[in-house]
Amino acid sequence: MFVRVGTGESSRVDVAPGGNVPLRLDQVDELNRLIDDIRHATSTVSDASDRLQTLLVASPGNPSWVRVVGSGVLTVGQGLLLNRGSATS
């Protein structure tokens, strides 16, 4: 992923193949924070590069059973939102 931040009103994200392992949600969150810091010029290029490398190799913050339970809760919640008409019948 390449992030290009301009000095004007807009920024641009260019996506290129970078491997076959997708980012986890916690990594996406950290990437968004990094992009915000770059946009606001609160991070140097060297610091941003270091933070990017750190987030790419970071291990998950929770044990696998917590992630499984969380995914189950999220799935049930989305199912209830998508099928709320059947619950009132």
Secondary structure, DSSP 8 states (H G I E B T S, - for coil): -EEEE-SSS-EEEE-----S----HHHHHHHHHHHHHHHTT-S-HHHHHHHHHHHHH---SS-HHHHHHHHHHHHHHHHHHHTHHHH--
